[in-house]
C-alpha cells in the first residue's frame, strides 16, 4: 500500500472528525473557565495565609 492511497474508511474519517470537534469544544470550555494567574495570586491575602501556617 502506498502512502497516497486512502487508508481510512469513511466511518473512520467521520470518527476522527468528531473526535477533533470534541477536542476543540473541550479546549474552548477550558479557555472560557481559565482564571488568569493574577487573579489566583490575589485570591488569598498574604497575611491570612501566614496566619493559617502558624
LINCORVEN-V877005 format. One record per residue. N is the residue number from 1. RES is the residue in one letter. NEAR is the number of other C-alpha atoms within 10 Angstrom. Layout:
n->N res->RES near->NEAR
n->N res->RES near->NEAR
This chain:
n->1 res->X near->6
n->2 res->X near->6
n->3 res->X near->6
n->4 res->X near->6
n->5 res->X near->7
n->6 res->X near->9
n->7 res->X near->11
n->8 res->X near->10
n->9 res->X near->9
n->10 res->X near->10
n->11 res->X near->9
n->12 res->X near->11
n->13 res->X near->12
n->14 res->X near->12
n->15 res->X near->12
n->16 res->X near->13
n->17 res->X near->12
n->18 res->X near->12
n->19 res->X near->12
n->20 res->X near->12
n->21 res->X near->12
n->22 res->X near->12
n->23 res->X near->12
n->24 res->X near->12
n->25 res->X near->12
n->26 res->X near->12
n->27 res->X near->12
n->28 res->X near->12
n->29 res->X near->11
n->30 res->X near->11
n->31 res->X near->10
n->32 res->X near->9
n->33 res->X near->9
n->34 res->X near->9
n->35 res->X near->10
n->36 res->X near->8
n->37 res->X near->8
n->38 res->X near->8
n->39 res->X near->9
n->40 res->X near->9
n->41 res->X near->10
n->42 res->X near->9
n->43 res->X near->8
n->44 res->X near->10
n->45 res->X near->9
n->46 res->X near->10
n->47 res->X near->9
n->48 res->X near->9
n->49 res->X near->10
n->50 res->X near->9
n->51 res->X near->8
n->52 res->X near->7
n->53 res->X near->7
n->54 res->X near->5
